[in-house]
Amino acid sequence: MSTFRYFPMCGREDTCAALVATGIPVAAVFGTMDLTVLIASADQIRGMMPEAVVHILEDADYGLNYKRHSDVNPLLTGWFEQEAAWFENEPEPQFQRALDTGEEDMSDPALLESMSQPPPDTIPRGPSGPPRRMSRTGTRRCR
C-alpha cells in the first residue's frame, strides 16, 4: 500500500472500509525503523482491515522493498501464491493475450477500444519558454 506514504492514516476509515467491501485481498509490509511510513500505521491497518495480512520487518527503514528485498520478496510472492484463487477469476485482457502469443489482431474492436487514444482536439506543442542550456545527458536544465 505505497499510497499510504502520500496521505496520513488518520481519517481514512472510509477509504479502508471501501477497500474491505471490495473483497480484494490486502497485504502490507512495514519496517520498524521507517520514519516515512510509521510502524503505528500497521496497527491502524489491522484495526481498519482485520483480514489484511500485515508483516513487520525488524530494523527495516524506508525503501525496504529494495533494501531488504531478500526478506520482502518471499513474503509478497508467498502472499500472491496464497491468494492465487482470488486472482484466477480475472479475465485476461486481450492485448496481453496478443503480447503473449505474438498474434496482434488490430481489427478486434474490443482490443482497439481498450487501447488509450488521445483526444481528437489535442494539438502537439513544442517546449515553451526560452531555450535552456543542456546538461551532459541532453536534458534541459532550469536556471
TIMI-2910 file (N, C-alpha, C, CB; in pm, 1 decimal, decimal comma, always signed):
<rs>
+----------+----------+----------+----------+----------+----------+----------+----------+----------+----------+----------+----------+------+
!      n_x !      n_y !      n_z !     ca_x !     ca_y !     ca_z !      c_x !      c_y !      c_z !     cb_x !     cb_y !     cb_z ! resn !
+----------+----------+----------+----------+----------+----------+----------+----------+----------+----------+----------+----------+------+
!    +82,8 !   -117,8 !     +0,0 !     +0,0 !     +0,0 !     +0,0 !    +87,8 !   +124,9 !     +0,0 !    -94,5 !     -0,6 !   +120,5 !  Met !
!   +167,7 !   +137,9 !   -102,2 !   +258,5 !   +251,2 !   -107,8 !   +184,7 !   +384,2 !   -107,3 !   +345,3 !   +241,5 !   -230,2 !  Ser !
!    +57,3 !   +385,0 !   -143,4 !    -15,5 !   +511,8 !   -145,0 !    -31,0 !   +569,7 !     -5,5 !   -152,1 !   +493,2 !   -208,3 !  Thr !
!    -20,8 !   +488,3 !    +97,2 !    -31,6 !   +542,3 !   +232,3 !    +84,2 !   +637,1 !   +263,9 !    -35,6 !   +428,7 !   +334,3 !  Phe !
!   +189,6 !   +632,0 !   +183,2 !   +300,1 !   +725,6 !   +202,3 !   +255,0 !   +868,4 !   +174,8 !   +418,3 !   +688,8 !   +111,4 !  Arg !
!   +160,3 !   +885,4 !    +85,5 !   +124,4 !  +1017,4 !    +38,7 !     +8,0 !  +1081,7 !   +112,0 !    +93,1 !  +1010,6 !   -103,6 !  Tyr !
!    -51,7 !  +1014,3 !   +204,4 !   -154,4 !  +1078,0 !   +284,7 !   -156,1 !  +1015,7 !   +422,9 !   -292,3 !  +1066,0 !   +217,8 !  Phe !
!   -199,3 !  +1094,2 !   +522,3 !   -195,7 !  +1043,3 !   +659,6 !   -297,1 !   +930,6 !   +680,1 !   -222,9 !  +1156,9 !   +758,9 !  Pro !
!   -265,3 !   +841,7 !   +772,4 !   -354,3 !   +729,5 !   +801,2 !   -478,0 !   +773,8 !   +879,0 !   -279,7 !   +622,2 !   +879,4 !  Met !
!   -467,9 !   +881,8 !   +955,3 !   -583,2 !   +922,5 !  +1034,7 !   -693,8 !   +974,9 !   +943,5 !   -543,0 !  +1029,8 !  +1138,1 !  Cys !
!   -816,9 !   +941,2 !   +977,5 !   -930,0 !   +986,7 !   +898,6 !   -948,7 !   +910,7 !   +769,3 !   -914,9 !  +1130,4 !   +868,6 !  Gly !
!   -889,7 !   +794,6 !   +756,3 !   -901,6 !   +716,3 !   +632,6 !   -989,1 !   +592,8 !   +650,5 !   -763,8 !   +674,4 !   +584,0 !  Arg !
!  -1071,6 !   +594,0 !   +751,8 !  -1158,0 !   +479,6 !   +777,1 !  -1248,8 !   +451,0 !   +657,9 !  -1241,6 !   +503,6 !   +902,0 !  Glu !
!  -1300,1 !   +557,8 !   +593,3 !  -1389,4 !   +539,0 !   +479,9 !  -1317,6 !   +473,8 !   +362,7 !  -1448,7 !   +671,9 !   +436,9 !  Asp !
!  -1192,3 !   +512,7 !   +338,4 !  -1113,6 !   +453,7 !   +229,8 !  -1089,2 !   +305,4 !   +256,8 !   -978,8 !   +528,2 !   +213,2 !  Thr !
!  -1050,7 !   +274,7 !   +379,1 !  -1024,5 !   +134,6 !   +414,8 !  -1152,5 !    +52,4 !   +412,0 !   -959,8 !   +125,6 !   +553,5 !  Cys !
!  -1262,6 !   +109,1 !   +458,9 !  -1390,9 !    +37,6 !   +455,5 !  -1431,6 !     +7,3 !   +311,6 !  -1501,2 !   +120,2 !   +525,7 !  Ala !
!  -1410,0 !   +101,9 !   +221,3 !  -1443,0 !    +79,7 !    +80,5 !  -1356,0 !    -31,0 !    +22,5 !  -1425,5 !   +209,4 !     -0,6 !  Ala !
!  -1228,7 !    -34,1 !    +58,3 !  -1139,1 !   -140,0 !    +10,6 !  -1181,7 !   -275,1 !    +65,8 !   -993,5 !   -110,2 !    +50,5 !  Leu !
!  -1213,3 !   -281,4 !   +193,8 !  -1259,3 !   -406,1 !   +254,7 !  -1385,5 !   -455,3 !   +184,8 !  -1285,6 !   -386,8 !   +405,7 !  Val !
!  -1475,9 !   -363,7 !   +151,9 !  -1603,0 !   -400,6 !    +88,5 !  -1583,0 !   -464,0 !    -49,4 !  -1692,1 !   -277,8 !    +75,8 !  Ala !
!  -1471,8 !   -434,6 !   -115,9 !  -1447,1 !   -493,5 !   -247,8 !  -1411,6 !   -640,6 !   -239,1 !  -1336,0 !   -418,9 !   -318,5 !  Thr !
!  -1360,9 !   -683,6 !   -124,3 !  -1316,7 !   -821,7 !   -110,6 !  -1177,7 !   -846,4 !   -165,0 !  -1412,6 !   -911,9 !   -178,8 !  Gly !
!  -1112,4 !   -742,4 !   -213,3 !   -976,4 !   -756,1 !   -266,5 !   -881,3 !   -784,7 !   -150,2 !   -932,5 !   -626,9 !   -344,5 !  Ile !
!   -799,9 !   -889,4 !   -161,1 !   -704,7 !   -918,7 !    -53,8 !   -603,2 !   -805,2 !    -38,4 !   -632,0 !  -1051,6 !    -81,6 !  Pro !
!   -561,4 !   -782,3 !    +84,3 !   -467,9 !   -674,1 !   +114,2 !   -349,7 !   -730,7 !   +191,7 !   -537,4 !   -560,5 !   +194,6 !  Val !
!   -230,2 !   -689,6 !   +150,3 !   -108,1 !   -723,7 !   +223,6 !    -27,3 !   -596,5 !   +240,9 !    -24,7 !   -834,2 !   +149,3 !  Ala !
!    +40,7 !   -585,7 !   +353,4 !   +124,0 !   -468,4 !   +380,2 !   +250,2 !   -513,7 !   +452,3 !    +46,6 !   -362,0 !   +464,8 !  Ala !
!   +360,1 !   -447,9 !   +420,2 !   +487,8 !   -478,0 !   +484,3 !   +541,6 !   -347,7 !   +541,6 !   +590,0 !   -543,1 !   +383,5 !  Val !
!   +576,4 !   -350,2 !   +669,3 !   +627,2 !   -231,6 !   +738,4 !   +763,9 !   -261,6 !   +797,8 !   +529,0 !   -185,6 !   +848,8 !  Phe !
!   +842,0 !   -155,4 !   +814,0 !   +971,0 !   -165,8 !   +880,8 !   +967,0 !    -91,3 !  +1012,9 !  +1083,5 !   -111,0 !   +791,7 !  Gly !
!  +1027,4 !   -147,6 !  +1114,8 !  +1021,8 !    -85,3 !  +1247,5 !  +1100,3 !    +45,4 !  +1255,1 !  +1074,4 !   -181,5 !  +1351,7 !  Thr !
!  +1193,1 !    +67,0 !  +1163,7 !  +1275,5 !   +188,6 !  +1166,9 !  +1236,4 !   +289,3 !  +1058,7 !  +1421,8 !   +151,9 !  +1151,3 !  Met !
!  +1122,9 !   +268,5 !   +993,5 !  +1077,4 !   +356,0 !   +885,1 !  +1024,4 !   +485,9 !   +943,4 !   +968,4 !   +286,6 !   +799,6 !  Asp !
!  +1084,2 !   +597,4 !   +904,1 !  +1041,4 !   +728,3 !   +952,8 !   +943,1 !   +795,2 !   +857,7 !  +1161,8 !   +818,0 !   +973,6 !  Leu !
!   +919,8 !   +736,1 !   +740,4 !   +825,0 !   +791,7 !   +644,3 !   +686,9 !   +730,9 !   +663,8 !   +873,5 !   +767,9 !   +500,9 !  Thr !
!   +679,6 !   +598,4 !   +664,2 !   +554,7 !   +527,0 !   +692,0 !   +573,2 !   +463,8 !   +829,4 !   +520,6 !   +417,6 !   +579,7 !  Val !
!   +521,3 !   +530,5 !   +930,7 !   +547,3 !   +490,4 !  +1068,9 !   +489,1 !   +353,5 !  +1100,7 !   +490,7 !   +593,3 !  +1164,6 !  Leu !
!   +554,9 !   +282,4 !  +1189,7 !   +512,7 !   +149,0 !  +1229,5 !   +373,4 !   +151,5 !  +1292,2 !   +613,4 !    +88,7 !  +1327,1 !  Ile !
!   +332,4 !   +264,2 !  +1347,7 !   +197,3 !   +277,3 !  +1403,9 !    +90,9 !   +255,5 !  +1296,2 !   +179,1 !   +416,1 !  +1468,7 !  Ala !
!   +125,2 !   +278,7 !  +1170,4 !    +31,8 !   +256,1 !  +1060,5 !     -7,5 !   +109,1 !  +1050,0 !    +92,7 !   +303,4 !   +928,9 !  Ser !
!    +80,4 !    +19,9 !  +1090,4 !    +49,6 !   -123,3 !  +1085,1 !    -68,4 !   -155,1 !  +1176,0 !   +172,6 !   -207,4 !  +1125,7 !  Ala !
!    -69,4 !    -99,1 !  +1296,6 !   -181,5 !   -122,5 !  +1388,4 !   -309,6 !    -59,7 !  +1335,4 !   -149,6 !    -66,5 !  +1527,7 !  Asp !
!   -297,3 !    +54,9 !  +1270,9 !   -416,0 !   +119,2 !  +1214,7 !   -475,3 !    +35,0 !  +1102,7 !   -381,7 !   +259,3 !  +1162,9 !  Gln !
!   -390,6 !    -21,9 !  +1018,2 !   -440,6 !   -108,8 !   +911,0 !   -507,1 !   -232,4 !   +969,7 !   -326,1 !   -149,8 !   +815,9 !  Ile !
!   -443,4 !   -291,2 !  +1070,6 !   -503,4 !   -409,7 !  +1134,7 !   -640,7 !   -376,8 !  +1192,6 !   -411,1 !   -463,7 !  +1246,2 !  Arg !
!   -654,7 !   -256,6 !  +1248,3 !   -782,4 !   -217,1 !  +1305,9 !   -889,5 !   -190,9 !  +1201,7 !   -764,3 !    -95,3 !  +1389,8 !  Gly !
!   -850,1 !   -130,8 !  +1090,1 !   -947,5 !    -96,0 !   +985,8 !   -971,8 !   -209,0 !   +887,0 !   -900,9 !    +26,1 !   +910,9 !  Met !
!   -872,1 !   -296,5 !   +869,6 !   -883,5 !   -407,3 !   +774,6 !   -839,0 !   -536,2 !   +843,5 !   -798,2 !   -380,4 !   +646,1 !  Met !
!   -926,9 !   -595,1 !   +922,6 !   -887,4 !   -713,3 !  +1001,1 !   -839,1 !   -831,6 !   +916,5 !  -1003,5 !   -758,0 !  +1085,3 !  Pro !
!   -884,9 !   -840,6 !   +793,0 !   -844,5 !   -952,1 !   +706,4 !   -709,2 !   -928,7 !   +639,3 !   -950,0 !   -975,6 !   +600,3 !  Glu !
!   -654,5 !   -807,9 !   +650,1 !   -527,2 !   -776,2 !   +584,3 !   -414,2 !   -857,9 !   +646,1 !   -496,0 !   -624,9 !   +595,0 !  Ala !
!   -320,8 !   -897,1 !   +561,8 !   -200,3 !   -965,3 !   +607,5 !    -94,5 !   -857,7 !   +626,7 !   -152,8 !  -1077,0 !   +505,5 !  Val !
!    -47,2 !   -841,9 !   +749,8 !    +49,9 !   -736,9 !   +782,6 !   +178,7 !   -803,5 !   +829,9 !     -6,3 !   -639,1 !   +892,0 !  Val !
!   +288,5 !   -767,7 !   +765,5 !   +420,8 !   -817,2 !   +804,2 !   +502,7 !   -699,2 !   +855,5 !   +493,1 !   -888,1 !   +683,7 !  His !
!   +579,3 !   -723,7 !   +960,8 !   +666,8 !   -620,3 !  +1016,2 !   +809,0 !   -673,6 !  +1017,0 !   +621,9 !   -578,4 !  +1160,2 !  Ile !
!   +899,0 !   -599,4 !   +952,6 !  +1040,0 !   -638,0 !   +948,1 !  +1117,5 !   -556,4 !  +1051,1 !  +1099,2 !   -617,5 !   +805,3 !  Leu !
!  +1183,7 !   -625,7 !  +1139,6 !  +1263,7 !   -560,0 !  +1242,8 !  +1382,7 !   -486,7 !  +1179,7 !  +1313,0 !   -663,1 !  +1346,8 !  Glu !
!  +1410,8 !   -368,6 !  +1229,8 !  +1525,0 !   -285,9 !  +1188,4 !  +1522,7 !   -248,5 !  +1040,1 !  +1653,4 !   -358,5 !  +1219,1 !  Asp !
!  +1407,9 !   -251,9 !   +977,2 !  +1396,5 !   -212,2 !   +836,3 !  +1348,6 !    -68,0 !   +830,5 !  +1298,8 !   -306,4 !   +758,0 !  Ala !
!  +1410,5 !    +10,5 !   +743,3 !  +1369,4 !   +150,2 !   +728,8 !  +1297,4 !   +168,2 !   +595,7 !  +1491,8 !   +245,8 !   +738,2 !  Asp !
!  +1276,1 !   +292,5 !   +556,9 !  +1202,7 !   +320,6 !   +434,5 !  +1277,2 !   +263,1 !   +314,4 !  +1181,6 !   +472,1 !   +417,6 !  Tyr !
!  +1204,1 !   +214,6 !   +216,2 !  +1265,2 !   +153,6 !    +98,5 !  +1296,8 !     +7,4 !   +121,1 !  +1391,1 !   +227,7 !    +60,3 !  Gly !
!  +1224,1 !    -55,0 !   +212,2 !  +1254,9 !   -193,7 !   +244,4 !  +1231,8 !   -289,0 !   +127,9 !  +1172,8 !   -237,5 !   +361,5 !  Leu !
!  +1151,4 !   -247,5 !    +28,6 !  +1130,1 !   -333,9 !    -86,8 !  +1257,2 !   -355,4 !   -168,1 !  +1022,8 !   -276,0 !   -175,0 !  Asn !
!  +1351,9 !   -261,9 !   -164,6 !  +1478,3 !   -286,2 !   -234,5 !  +1594,6 !   -301,5 !   -136,8 !  +1507,1 !   -172,4 !   -332,1 !  Tyr !
!  +1586,7 !   -240,5 !    -19,4 !  +1694,2 !   -256,2 !    +77,8 !  +1690,7 !   -392,5 !   +145,3 !  +1686,3 !   -147,1 !   +182,3 !  Lys !
!  +1569,9 !   -444,6 !   +163,3 !  +1553,2 !   -575,1 !   +229,1 !  +1476,2 !   -670,6 !   +137,6 !  +1479,1 !   -559,2 !   +365,2 !  Arg !
!  +1506,4 !   -664,3 !     +7,6 !  +1434,0 !   -745,5 !    -90,2 !  +1439,6 !   -893,8 !    -61,2 !  +1488,1 !   -720,6 !   -226,7 !  His !
!  +1549,4 !   -939,3 !     -1,4 !  +1559,4 !  -1082,5 !    +28,2 !  +1458,5 !  -1125,0 !   +134,7 !  +1701,3 !  -1117,3 !    +74,2 !  Ser !
!  +1411,5 !  -1030,5 !   +215,7 !  +1307,6 !  -1059,7 !   +314,2 !  +1168,0 !  -1031,7 !   +259,3 !  +1330,9 !   -978,1 !   +440,5 !  Asp !
!  +1154,9 !   -922,9 !   +183,2 !  +1023,7 !   -878,6 !   +134,6 !   +972,3 !   -967,1 !    +20,9 !  +1031,4 !   -733,4 !    +87,5 !  Val !
!  +1057,2 !   -999,4 !    -75,4 !  +1011,9 !  -1076,0 !   -192,5 !   +944,5 !  -1208,1 !   -155,6 !  +1129,3 !  -1103,8 !   -283,7 !  Asn !
!  +1002,8 !  -1290,5 !    -67,2 !   +934,3 !  -1415,6 !    -30,9 !   +799,9 !  -1390,8 !    +38,3 !  +1023,7 !  -1499,2 !    +60,1 !  Pro !
!   +790,3 !  -1283,9 !   +117,6 !   +662,9 !  -1252,7 !   +182,6 !   +555,0 !  -1222,2 !    +79,0 !   +679,3 !  -1133,8 !   +278,6 !  Leu !
!   +590,4 !  -1137,3 !    -18,1 !   +491,4 !  -1097,0 !   -117,4 !   +458,7 !  -1208,4 !   -216,3 !   +540,6 !   -975,7 !   -192,2 !  Leu !
!   +559,6 !  -1280,4 !   -263,8 !   +529,6 !  -1389,5 !   -356,4 !   +450,4 !  -1499,0 !   -286,4 !   +658,9 !  -1447,2 !   -415,6 !  Thr !
!   +480,8 !  -1525,2 !   -160,4 !   +403,1 !  -1622,0 !    -83,2 !   +258,5 !  -1577,0 !    -67,7 !   +466,0 !  -1643,2 !    +54,2 !  Gly !
!   +239,9 !  -1447,3 !    -44,5 !   +104,6 !  -1393,5 !    -30,9 !    +28,1 !  -1407,0 !   -162,2 !   +109,2 !  -1246,0 !    +13,2 !  Trp !
!    +91,7 !  -1373,0 !   -274,9 !    +25,4 !  -1387,0 !   -404,6 !     -9,1 !  -1533,0 !   -434,1 !   +114,3 !  -1330,7 !   -515,9 !  Phe !
!    +79,9 !  -1625,2 !   -398,8 !    +51,0 !  -1766,8 !   -419,6 !    -67,7 !  -1810,7 !   -333,9 !   +174,8 !  -1852,3 !   -387,2 !  Glu !
!    -72,6 !  -1762,5 !   -210,3 !   -182,4 !  -1796,2 !   -120,2 !   -314,5 !  -1738,9 !   -170,9 !   -153,2 !  -1744,6 !    +21,0 !  Gln !
!   -310,4 !  -1620,5 !   -229,1 !   -431,0 !  -1552,8 !   -277,6 !   -456,9 !  -1580,1 !   -426,0 !   -419,3 !  -1402,6 !   -254,2 !  Glu !
!   -388,3 !  -1676,3 !   -485,2 !   -398,7 !  -1701,8 !   -629,1 !   -541,7 !  -1728,6 !   -673,4 !   -311,3 !  -1819,2 !   -667,3 !  Ala !
!   -619,3 !  -1795,1 !   -590,8 !   -757,4 !  -1826,1 !   -628,9 !   -837,1 !  -1698,8 !   -654,3 !   -825,8 !  -1909,9 !   -520,0 !  Ala !
!   -809,4 !  -1594,6 !   -578,2 !   -882,4 !  -1469,5 !   -597,9 !   -848,3 !  -1408,7 !   -733,0 !   -850,8 !  -1369,8 !   -485,4 !  Trp !
!   -722,6 !  -1416,4 !   -773,7 !   -677,8 !  -1355,2 !   -897,9 !   -708,6 !  -1440,3 !  -1020,7 !   -530,4 !  -1328,7 !   -890,9 !  Phe !
!   -732,3 !  -1569,7 !  -1003,6 !   -757,3 !  -1657,5 !  -1117,8 !   -885,2 !  -1622,2 !  -1191,4 !   -763,6 !  -1800,8 !  -1072,3 !  Glu !
!   -982,0 !  -1563,9 !  -1125,2 !  -1109,3 !  -1532,6 !  -1189,2 !  -1104,8 !  -1405,1 !  -1272,0 !  -1216,5 !  -1520,6 !  -1085,4 !  Asn !
!   -991,3 !  -1338,9 !  -1273,4 !   -977,0 !  -1216,4 !  -1351,8 !   -972,3 !  -1250,8 !  -1499,7 !   -850,1 !  -1138,3 !  -1310,2 !  Glu !
!  -1052,7 !  -1186,0 !  -1582,2 !  -1041,9 !  -1211,3 !  -1725,8 !   -910,0 !  -1156,8 !  -1779,3 !  -1160,4 !  -1148,1 !  -1801,2 !  Pro !
!   -850,3 !  -1230,9 !  -1869,6 !   -723,2 !  -1189,1 !  -1927,3 !   -748,4 !  -1080,5 !  -2031,3 !   -648,6 !  -1309,7 !  -1990,5 !  Glu !
!   -682,1 !   -966,9 !  -2018,4 !   -700,1 !   -861,9 !  -2119,8 !   -656,0 !   -912,6 !  -2256,8 !   -620,4 !   -734,3 !  -2081,7 !  Pro !
!   -729,5 !   -873,5 !  -2359,4 !   -698,9 !   -922,0 !  -2493,5 !   -562,7 !   -874,5 !  -2541,7 !   -805,8 !   -877,4 !  -2590,5 !  Gln !
!   -523,7 !   -752,7 !  -2506,4 !   -393,4 !   -706,3 !  -2553,7 !   -281,3 !   -786,3 !  -2490,1 !   -375,1 !   -557,6 !  -2524,0 !  Phe !
!   -299,2 !   -834,3 !  -2365,3 !   -197,1 !   -916,9 !  -2301,9 !   -187,4 !  -1050,6 !  -2373,8 !   -228,4 !   -937,9 !  -2152,2 !  Gln !
!   -300,7 !  -1108,6 !  -2413,3 !   -300,3 !  -1233,2 !  -2488,0 !   -225,6 !  -1216,1 !  -2619,7 !   -443,5 !  -1281,0 !  -2513,5 !  Arg !
!   -246,0 !  -1100,6 !  -2684,8 !   -176,2 !  -1074,8 !  -2811,3 !    -26,0 !  -1066,3 !  -2788,5 !   -227,5 !   -944,7 !  -2876,2 !  Ala !
!    +14,4 !  -1005,7 !  -2677,5 !   +157,2 !   -997,1 !  -2648,0 !   +215,5 !  -1134,6 !  -2618,1 !   +181,7 !   -902,9 !  -2530,0 !  Leu !
!   +139,5 !  -1216,1 !  -2543,1 !   +187,3 !  -1348,9 !  -2506,7 !   +200,4 !  -1441,1 !  -2626,9 !    +94,9 !  -1410,8 !  -2405,4 !  Asp !
!   +106,5 !  -1433,8 !  -2721,2 !   +106,0 !  -1525,1 !  -2835,3 !   +178,9 !  -1468,7 !  -2955,8 !    -35,2 !  -1558,6 !  -2873,6 !  Thr !
!   +203,2 !  -1338,7 !  -2955,9 !   +265,6 !  -1275,1 !  -3070,3 !   +167,6 !  -1245,9 !  -3181,1 !   +375,5 !  -1360,3 !  -3122,3 !  Gly !
!    +41,1 !  -1278,5 !  -3158,3 !    -61,8 !  -1254,2 !  -3258,7 !   -130,4 !  -1122,1 !  -3228,7 !   -164,5 !  -1369,9 !  -3262,6 !  Glu !
!   -117,0 !  -1028,2 !  -3316,8 !   -179,5 !   -898,2 !  -3297,4 !   -291,1 !   -881,7 !  -3399,3 !    -75,6 !   -783,5 !  -3309,7 !  Glu !
!   -412,2 !   -891,1 !  -3353,2 !   -527,2 !   -873,1 !  -3440,2 !   -584,2 !   -734,6 !  -3411,9 !   -635,0 !   -985,6 !  -3418,0 !  Asp !
!   -537,3 !   -636,0 !  -3485,0 !   -578,8 !   -497,6 !  -3461,9 !   -720,4 !   -471,2 !  -3513,0 !   -481,1 !   -401,9 !  -3529,1 !  Met !
!   -784,3 !   -570,4 !  -3575,5 !   -920,1 !   -549,6 !  -3622,9 !  -1023,1 !   -581,2 !  -3514,4 !   -946,1 !   -634,9 !  -3746,0 !  Ser !
!   -978,2 !   -634,9 !  -3401,4 !  -1069,0 !   -668,6 !  -3292,5 !  -1118,4 !   -540,5 !  -3224,9 !   -999,2 !   -761,5 !  -3189,7 !  Asp !
!  -1247,9 !   -509,6 !  -3230,1 !  -1299,7 !   -385,1 !  -3171,3 !  -1273,5 !   -373,9 !  -3021,9 !  -1447,8 !   -374,6 !  -3196,2 !  Pro !
!  -1280,1 !   -485,4 !  -2949,2 !  -1255,8 !   -480,9 !  -2804,5 !  -1111,5 !   -441,9 !  -2775,5 !  -1287,9 !   -617,0 !  -2739,7 !  Ala !
!  -1020,2 !   -492,6 !  -2857,2 !   -879,1 !   -458,6 !  -2839,4 !   -856,6 !   -311,0 !  -2867,4 !   -790,4 !   -544,4 !  -2931,1 !  Leu !
!   -911,6 !   -263,9 !  -2976,9 !   -895,4 !   -123,3 !  -3012,0 !   -957,8 !    -31,8 !  -2907,0 !   -957,2 !    -95,8 !  -3148,4 !  Leu !
!  -1071,4 !    -72,4 !  -2852,2 !  -1138,1 !     +9,5 !  -2751,1 !  -1058,1 !    +15,4 !  -2621,7 !  -1277,6 !    -44,7 !  -2723,1 !  Glu !
!   -985,5 !    -93,5 !  -2590,3 !   -910,2 !    -97,5 !  -2465,2 !   -782,0 !    -14,8 !  -2472,0 !   -876,7 !   -241,0 !  -2429,7 !  Ser !
!   -738,7 !    +20,5 !  -2591,0 !   -616,7 !    +99,7 !  -2605,6 !   -650,5 !   +247,3 !  -2585,9 !   -550,7 !    +76,0 !  -2745,2 !  Met !
!   -565,6 !   +317,0 !  -2511,0 !   -595,8 !   +457,9 !  -2487,3 !   -568,8 !   +538,3 !  -2613,9 !   -512,5 !   +513,0 !  -2369,1 !  Ser !
!   -658,5 !   +627,4 !  -2641,8 !   -647,3 !   +713,8 !  -2758,9 !   -640,0 !   +858,3 !  -2711,1 !   -767,4 !   +693,0 !  -2857,0 !  Gln !
!   -554,6 !   +940,1 !  -2774,6 !   -550,8 !  +1081,0 !  -2735,7 !   -679,1 !  +1150,8 !  -2779,5 !   -427,5 !  +1151,5 !  -2796,7 !  Pro !
!   -719,7 !  +1253,7 !  -2708,1 !   -838,4 !  +1327,8 !  -2750,6 !   -818,1 !  +1382,2 !  -2892,1 !   -869,1 !  +1443,3 !  -2651,9 !  Pro !
!   -923,4 !  +1386,0 !  -2974,2 !   -908,1 !  +1427,9 !  -3113,4 !   -868,5 !  +1574,1 !  -3129,7 !  -1035,3 !  +1403,4 !  -3187,1 !  Pro !
!   -893,9 !  +1658,6 !  -3032,0 !   -862,8 !  +1800,3 !  -3046,4 !   -728,6 !  +1839,5 !  -2983,3 !   -973,2 !  +1882,4 !  -2985,0 !  Asp !
!   -642,7 !  +1740,8 !  -2955,8 !   -512,5 !  +1768,1 !  -2895,8 !   -416,9 !  +1822,6 !  -3002,2 !   -454,3 !  +1639,8 !  -2830,3 !  Thr !
!   -352,0 !  +1933,5 !  -2971,7 !   -255,9 !  +1994,0 !  -3063,8 !   -116,9 !  +1973,7 !  -3005,0 !   -286,3 !  +2146,8 !  -3087,6 !  Ile !
!    -27,7 !  +1902,6 !  -3077,1 !   +108,3 !  +1885,9 !  -3024,5 !   +178,5 !  +2021,4 !  -3017,4 !   +189,7 !  +1787,3 !  -3112,6 !  Pro !
!   +249,7 !  +2043,4 !  -2910,1 !   +320,8 !  +2170,5 !  -2891,6 !   +465,8 !  +2144,0 !  -2858,2 !   +255,2 !  +2255,1 !  -2780,8 !  Arg !
!   +549,6 !  +2237,7 !  -2895,9 !   +690,4 !  +2229,8 !  -2862,9 !   +715,0 !  +2285,4 !  -2724,4 !   +774,0 !  +2304,1 !  -2965,8 !  Gly !
!   +840,1 !  +2286,0 !  -2680,3 !   +872,4 !  +2340,3 !  -2548,3 !   +835,8 !  +2488,3 !  -2540,5 !  +1021,9 !  +2320,8 !  -2517,0 !  Pro !
!   +788,0 !  +2529,8 !  -2426,0 !   +755,6 !  +2670,9 !  -2407,2 !   +871,0 !  +2739,0 !  -2334,2 !   +622,2 !  +2687,8 !  -2328,1 !  Ser !
!   +883,9 !  +2865,6 !  -2352,8 !   +989,3 !  +2941,7 !  -2285,8 !  +1117,2 !  +2946,3 !  -2365,3 !  +1017,1 !  +2883,7 !  -2150,8 !  Gly !
!  +1212,7 !  +3023,1 !  -2316,5 !  +1340,8 !  +3037,1 !  -2388,0 !  +1422,9 !  +2909,0 !  -2379,7 !  +1421,9 !  +3154,8 !  -2330,8 !  Pro !
!  +1511,1 !  +2887,7 !  -2476,4 !  +1597,4 !  +2769,0 !  -2472,0 !  +1683,8 !  +2770,4 !  -2346,5 !  +1686,6 !  +2761,6 !  -2597,8 !  Pro !
!  +1709,4 !  +2654,2 !  -2294,0 !  +1793,5 !  +2637,6 !  -2174,7 !  +1920,0 !  +2562,5 !  -2212,1 !  +1717,0 !  +2562,5 !  -2062,1 !  Arg !
!  +2021,4 !  +2583,6 !  -2133,3 !  +2145,9 !  +2510,7 !  -2151,2 !  +2119,7 !  +2362,2 !  -2127,5 !  +2256,3 !  +2564,0 !  -2055,3 !  Arg !
!  +2177,6 !  +2277,3 !  -2210,3 !  +2156,3 !  +2133,8 !  -2198,6 !  +2260,0 !  +2073,2 !  -2105,3 !  +2162,0 !  +2066,4 !  -2336,6 !  Met !
!  +2219,3 !  +1973,0 !  -2030,1 !  +2312,7 !  +1902,3 !  -1943,3 !  +2391,4 !  +1801,0 !  -2025,3 !  +2238,2 !  +1832,4 !  -1826,9 !  Ser !
!  +2484,1 !  +1734,3 !  -1962,1 !  +2563,4 !  +1633,3 !  -2031,7 !  +2477,3 !  +1518,0 !  -2080,9 !  +2672,8 !  +1580,6 !  -1940,7 !  Arg !
!  +2364,4 !  +1493,5 !  -2015,2 !  +2278,6 !  +1382,8 !  -2056,6 !  +2177,6 !  +1426,5 !  -2161,3 !  +2206,4 !  +1324,2 !  -1936,5 !  Thr !
!  +2181,8 !  +1553,4 !  -2201,9 !  +2093,4 !  +1601,0 !  -2306,5 !  +1956,9 !  +1644,1 !  -2257,4 !  +2077,0 !  +1496,2 !  -2408,2 !  Gly !
!  +1942,5 !  +1662,2 !  -2128,6 !  +1814,3 !  +1708,9 !  -2076,7 !  +1824,1 !  +1857,5 !  -2043,2 !  +1772,0 !  +1627,0 !  -1951,6 !  Thr !
!  +1711,8 !  +1926,1 !  -2048,4 !  +1710,3 !  +2069,4 !  -2019,4 !  +1726,6 !  +2095,1 !  -1870,6 !  +1580,7 !  +2132,8 !  -2069,7 !  Arg !
!  +1797,6 !  +2197,1 !  -1839,3 !  +1813,1 !  +2239,1 !  -1700,6 !  +1737,9 !  +2366,2 !  -1676,1 !  +1959,4 !  +2257,2 !  -1664,9 !  Arg !
!  +1685,2 !  +2380,9 !  -1559,4 !  +1622,7 !  +2508,2 !  -1520,9 !  +1731,9 !  +2602,2 !  -1473,4 !  +1513,9 !  +2488,0 !  -1409,6 !  Cys !
!  +1706,0 !  +2730,4 !  -1488,1 !  +1805,3 !  +2828,2 !  -1439,8 !  +1789,5 !  +2853,5 !  -1294,4 !  +1794,4 !  +2958,7 !  -1514,7 !  Arg !
+----------+----------+----------+----------+----------+----------+----------+----------+----------+----------+----------+----------+------+
</rs>
